[in-house]
């Protein structure tokens, strides 16, 4: 699984689920496999730093199966209490006979060393080695948060709890909380969104109320985005990039039977996920396959949500590869896509209509710079204040270390009722 993520670009959450389904491990073994896989990906930056000096060639040039095994073994030696002989022998057994001598030698060398503590200091590289977040992303955090940068980076590298957004069109938060408690699952009401319940563990599809559509898995930051748009009963609302459907369901519940939600996505497969989510929740929406940059719709929407494709670093608590996968030079291309989608979406608003732009990331290229570009391109769009957890603001940043949710950027706009003269 680690090899598929690091070398083939797979998503860790999907790759691990498929691997465990195929292996059919006992629950205890599956839990250890999950910890080993996610932990290795979460600490890949310091792991590679520790392995580098022990090889006579760059780690990137090692055979892929051996490289993945070295990383798994190193995680056990550096971060778990696995006895060294067990960590080495079990890891060596995972690779082909031709590579066992190489893996054995490197891991034995690592196990014999006195493990140095993470380097001190506030440099980008030092914080990256302590937290696992890429150094360029640490630099972005330092510019945004100053002394809080390391706390934010550390929070992004922690495993996030599972958050359920209650489908209040089918039941109350308290009723679901009691049902979960009766089934042995403790749930806490969200601190950012009161219609959310945070649970420590458990497969969501096995929890009470899943089949009945009483909830959907959705981080509090994603619920906040919908609340920021403030959809009203009877309004016509567009969710431009709607997959996998949690926000579309939330919007549909809020606008009610007299309103209408149009849920679009460029991918027919991903739009199928939206259909499945809405069907389970028992909520209506009109589904549309379209490229958000070239919408097949006319203006007239009361509100438009653009939860744009992005680097996704803000959701690294559930997909740890996002800590290091995105490269800084990829941001400009992502920003062009985001601005193109938001600009086209703004043209679908009625005069006076609202638009919310959101991305689950924090680099300025995808956030403030993207918003500035949107305003330059759309002459009759103006920023508006949104109600945030730290007070009203035109642009809101949510952070895991402050708000207990994904790192999310949210900005609000309104189309002027009359063009600027």
LUMMARMAR-861541 format. One line per field, with one value per residue (C-alpha): y, x, z. Coordinates in Angstrom, 1 decimal. Example, Ala and Ser with C-alpha at 12.3 -4.5 7.8 and 13.67 -1.06 7.14 Angstrom:
BEGIN
y: c(-4.5	-1.1)
x: c(12.3	13.7)
z: c(7.8	7.1)
% end
This chain:
BEGIN
y: c(0.0	2.4	1.7	2.4	5.8	6.9	5.6	5.3	8.3	6.3	7.9	6.4	6.2	4.3	2.1	1.0	0.2	-2.0	-3.7	-4.5	-5.8	-8.1	-9.3	-9.9	-9.5	-9.9	-6.6	-6.3	-7.0	-4.6	-1.9	-2.4	-2.5	0.8	2.4	1.2	2.4	5.8	6.4	5.7	8.1	10.7	10.6	10.0	13.3	12.5	8.8	9.5	11.9	9.2	6.5	8.8	8.6	4.8	4.1	4.4	5.8	8.1	6.4	7.4	5.0	2.0	-0.7	0.4	-2.7	-2.4	1.4	0.8	-1.9	0.3	3.0	0.6	-0.8	2.6	3.8	0.9	1.5	5.3	5.8	2.5	0.3	-2.7	-4.6	-4.0	-7.7	-8.1	-4.9	-5.9	-9.6	-9.0	-6.2	-8.2	-11.0	-8.7	-8.3	-10.5	-12.8	-10.7	-7.6	-9.1	-8.6	-4.9	-4.2	-6.2	-4.4	-0.9	-1.6	-3.2	-0.2	2.1	0.0	0.1	3.8	6.1	7.8	11.6	13.8	16.0	19.0	22.2	25.6	27.3	26.9	25.4	22.2	21.7	22.0	19.8	17.0	17.4	17.4	15.7	18.6	19.6	22.5	24.7	24.3	25.1	28.3	29.2	28.6	30.7	33.6	33.2	32.2	33.2	31.5	29.2	27.6	24.5	23.9	24.1	21.8	19.3	19.4	18.8	15.7	14.2	11.7	13.3	12.1	11.0	13.7	13.0	15.8	15.0	15.0	17.3	16.7	13.2	13.4	15.5	15.7	14.5	11.5	10.3	10.9	8.7	6.0	6.0	5.8	2.9	1.1	1.8	4.8	8.0	11.1	14.8	17.7	19.7	22.8	24.6	23.2	22.2	19.8	17.7	14.8	13.8	10.1	8.6	5.6	3.1	2.4	5.0	2.5	0.3	3.0	3.3	5.5	5.2	3.0	5.2	8.4	10.0	11.4	11.7	11.8	15.4	17.5	20.5	22.8	21.4	22.0	25.5	26.3	25.5	27.6	30.5	30.5	30.8	29.1	30.1	28.1	28.4	29.6	28.2	27.1	25.7	23.4	23.6	20.9	18.7	15.3	13.3	14.9	15.8	19.6	19.1	17.1	19.8	22.5	20.5	20.1	23.8	25.2	22.7	21.4	24.9	25.4	23.8	22.5	21.9	19.7	19.6	17.8	17.3	13.6	11.3	8.7	11.3	12.6	9.0	9.3	12.4	10.5	7.7	10.1	12.1	8.9	7.6	10.9	11.1	14.6	15.9	17.7	18.1	16.5	17.8	16.7	19.8	21.5	24.3	26.6	26.2	25.8	24.5	26.7	30.2	32.9	33.3	31.4	33.0	31.4	29.5	27.3	26.8	24.3	24.2	21.4	22.2	20.9	19.6	20.0	21.1	17.6	15.8	14.4	11.8	11.6	11.9	11.8	15.4	16.5	16.0	15.0	18.5	20.5	24.2	24.5	22.9	25.7	28.1	25.5	24.8	28.5	29.0	26.2	27.6	31.1	29.8	27.9	30.7	33.3	31.2	30.5	34.2	34.7	32.4	34.6	36.8	40.4	40.5	36.8	35.3	33.2	31.4	30.2	27.6	25.4	22.9	24.3	27.3	28.4	32.0	31.1	29.1	31.5	35.2	35.5	33.5	35.7	38.8	37.4	36.6	40.2	41.5	39.3	39.8	43.5	43.3	41.1	42.5	40.9	40.4	39.5	36.0	35.0	33.1	31.5	34.4	37.1	38.4	38.6	38.7	35.9	33.2	30.6	27.6	25.6	22.2	23.5	26.4	25.1	21.3	20.8	20.7	23.7	25.6	28.9	30.5	33.8	35.4	37.5	39.2	40.2	43.8	44.6	47.3	47.3	49.5	52.9)
x: c(0.0	2.8	4.5	1.3	0.9	4.5	5.4	2.1	0.2	-2.6	-4.8	-3.9	-7.5	-8.7	-5.5	-5.6	-9.3	-8.9	-5.8	-7.5	-10.7	-8.5	-6.4	-9.3	-7.2	-8.4	-9.4	-6.3	-4.0	-5.9	-5.5	-1.8	-1.6	-3.4	-1.2	2.0	0.8	-0.6	2.3	4.9	3.3	2.8	6.5	8.0	10.0	12.0	12.1	13.8	16.1	17.2	17.7	19.6	23.1	22.8	22.8	25.7	23.3	20.3	17.2	15.2	17.3	16.7	14.3	10.8	9.8	13.0	12.5	8.9	10.1	12.9	10.4	8.0	10.9	12.3	8.9	8.8	12.3	11.9	8.3	6.9	8.0	8.5	11.6	14.4	15.0	11.2	11.0	14.0	13.1	9.4	10.3	13.0	10.4	8.3	10.8	12.1	15.1	17.4	16.7	16.7	20.4	20.2	17.1	18.5	21.8	20.3	17.7	20.3	22.5	19.6	18.7	22.2	22.5	21.7	18.6	19.2	16.3	14.7	16.8	16.1	15.4	12.7	14.0	11.7	13.8	13.9	10.2	9.6	11.7	9.8	6.3	6.5	5.2	7.2	9.6	8.1	4.7	6.2	7.5	4.0	2.7	5.4	4.4	0.8	1.0	4.4	5.3	2.2	3.5	4.9	1.8	-0.3	2.1	2.0	-1.8	-2.0	0.2	-2.0	-4.6	-8.0	-11.1	-14.1	-16.8	-20.4	-22.7	-26.2	-28.9	-31.2	-33.9	-34.2	-33.3	-31.8	-28.2	-29.2	-31.2	-28.2	-25.8	-27.9	-28.2	-24.4	-23.9	-26.3	-24.2	-21.0	-19.7	-19.0	-19.7	-19.1	-21.0	-18.7	-17.2	-17.3	-20.5	-23.3	-24.9	-21.7	-20.7	-17.1	-16.3	-13.0	-13.1	-15.3	-16.2	-18.9	-20.9	-21.3	-22.5	-26.2	-28.1	-25.8	-28.2	-31.1	-29.3	-29.1	-25.6	-22.8	-19.1	-18.0	-15.4	-16.6	-14.7	-16.7	-20.0	-18.8	-18.4	-22.1	-23.2	-21.0	-23.0	-26.1	-28.6	-32.2	-35.4	-36.7	-33.4	-31.8	-28.3	-25.4	-22.7	-20.1	-17.6	-20.0	-18.4	-18.7	-22.0	-21.9	-22.2	-24.9	-26.9	-26.4	-27.5	-30.6	-31.7	-31.3	-33.2	-36.0	-38.7	-39.4	-35.8	-33.5	-29.9	-28.0	-24.9	-22.3	-19.0	-16.6	-16.4	-19.4	-17.9	-17.6	-21.1	-22.2	-20.9	-23.0	-26.1	-25.4	-24.9	-28.1	-30.1	-29.0	-29.7	-33.1	-32.5	-33.1	-30.8	-30.4	-27.2	-25.2	-21.9	-20.0	-16.6	-17.0	-14.9	-17.5	-20.8	-23.8	-26.1	-27.6	-27.4	-30.1	-28.8	-29.3	-26.1	-23.1	-20.6	-17.2	-15.3	-12.5	-10.0	-6.8	-3.6	-5.6	-2.9	-5.5	-7.0	-3.7	-5.0	-6.9	-4.6	-1.1	0.6	-0.7	1.9	4.6	3.1	2.2	5.2	5.3	5.7	2.3	0.4	0.2	-1.5	-4.0	-4.6	-5.4	-7.9	-9.5	-9.8	-11.2	-14.0	-14.8	-14.9	-17.3	-19.5	-19.7	-21.4	-24.2	-25.3	-28.4	-27.7	-27.3	-26.5	-23.8	-20.7	-18.5	-15.0	-13.3	-10.3	-9.0	-5.5	-3.5	-0.8	-1.4	-1.4	-4.6	-6.2	-5.6	-3.9	-6.7	-9.4	-7.5	-7.5	-11.2	-12.0	-9.9	-11.6	-15.2	-15.9	-19.4	-18.2	-17.5	-16.3	-18.7	-18.2	-18.8	-19.6	-16.5	-15.4	-13.1	-15.5	-16.8	-14.3	-14.2	-11.7	-11.6	-8.9	-9.8	-6.9	-6.8	-4.8	-7.3	-10.7	-10.4	-11.0	-9.3	-7.3	-9.8	-9.9	-13.3	-14.1	-17.4	-18.6	-21.7	-22.7	-23.6	-27.2	-26.1	-22.8	-20.1	-20.3)
z: c(0.0	0.9	-2.4	-4.3	-2.6	-2.9	-6.3	-8.2	-6.9	-5.2	-2.5	0.8	2.1	-0.9	-1.3	2.3	2.3	-0.8	0.6	3.9	2.1	0.0	2.9	5.3	8.4	11.9	13.5	15.6	12.7	10.4	13.0	13.2	9.4	9.2	11.9	10.1	6.6	7.7	10.1	7.5	5.1	7.8	8.8	5.3	5.4	8.6	7.7	4.3	6.1	8.6	5.8	3.4	5.1	5.5	1.8	-0.6	-3.3	-3.2	-1.7	-4.8	-6.9	-4.7	-6.1	-5.3	-3.2	-1.2	-0.7	0.6	2.9	4.3	5.0	6.8	8.9	9.7	11.0	13.4	14.6	14.9	16.0	17.4	20.3	18.1	19.3	16.7	15.9	15.2	13.1	11.0	10.5	9.7	7.3	5.5	5.0	2.9	0.0	-2.7	-1.8	-4.0	-2.0	1.5	2.2	1.2	3.4	6.3	6.2	6.1	8.9	11.1	10.7	11.6	14.7	16.0	15.9	18.8	17.5	17.5	18.6	15.9	15.1	17.1	15.6	13.7	10.1	7.5	7.3	11.0	11.4	8.4	10.0	13.3	11.8	8.4	6.4	3.3	4.0	1.3	3.0	6.4	4.9	3.8	7.3	8.8	6.6	7.6	11.2	12.5	15.7	15.5	12.3	13.9	16.0	12.8	10.9	13.8	13.9	10.1	10.6	13.3	12.6	12.4	14.1	12.1	11.9	11.0	9.8	11.0	8.3	10.2	7.5	8.9	12.6	15.3	16.6	20.0	18.7	16.7	19.6	21.8	19.2	18.8	22.6	22.8	20.2	22.2	20.2	22.1	20.1	20.9	19.4	17.1	18.5	15.1	13.7	16.1	13.6	13.6	15.8	16.3	16.9	17.8	15.6	13.8	10.2	9.4	7.2	10.3	12.6	13.5	11.1	8.1	6.0	7.1	5.8	9.2	8.6	6.2	6.8	6.5	8.3	10.3	7.9	5.0	6.9	7.7	4.0	3.4	6.4	5.1	1.9	4.0	1.7	2.5	2.0	-1.5	-3.0	-6.2	-5.4	-7.5	-6.1	-8.9	-7.8	-5.8	-5.5	-3.3	-2.4	1.3	0.6	-2.0	0.5	3.1	0.7	-0.4	3.2	3.9	0.8	1.4	-1.0	-2.4	-3.3	-5.9	-5.8	-9.0	-8.3	-11.0	-11.5	-14.5	-13.8	-14.5	-12.1	-9.3	-10.1	-9.5	-5.9	-5.5	-6.7	-4.2	-1.3	-2.1	-2.5	0.9	2.5	0.8	-0.5	-4.1	-6.4	-10.1	-11.3	-14.2	-15.8	-16.7	-16.7	-14.2	-16.4	-19.2	-17.4	-19.4	-17.4	-17.5	-14.9	-12.2	-9.2	-5.8	-4.4	-5.8	-4.0	-5.5	-3.4	-5.9	-6.7	-4.8	-3.4	-0.5	2.1	4.6	4.7	5.4	8.7	6.7	3.7	5.1	1.7	1.2	3.7	1.1	-2.3	-3.7	-5.1	-4.9	-8.7	-9.1	-7.3	-10.2	-12.4	-9.6	-9.1	-12.8	-12.6	-9.4	-10.8	-14.1	-12.3	-9.9	-12.6	-14.7	-11.7	-10.8	-14.2	-13.2	-10.2	-10.4	-9.5	-5.7	-5.6	-3.4	-4.1	-1.7	-2.8	-0.6	-0.8	1.8	1.7	2.8	0.3	-0.8	-4.5	-4.0	-1.5	-1.3	-4.7	-6.3	-4.7	-5.9	-9.5	-9.3	-8.3	-11.1	-13.7	-12.6	-12.5	-10.9	-8.0	-4.6	-1.4	1.5	5.2	6.4	10.0	11.2	14.4	15.2	14.1	10.7	7.9	4.1	4.0	6.7	7.5	9.6	11.3	12.9	15.9	16.5	15.3	15.4	11.7	8.4	7.3	5.1	3.3	2.7	1.0	0.3	-2.7	-4.0	-7.6	-7.5	-8.1	-10.5	-12.5	-11.1	-12.9)
% end
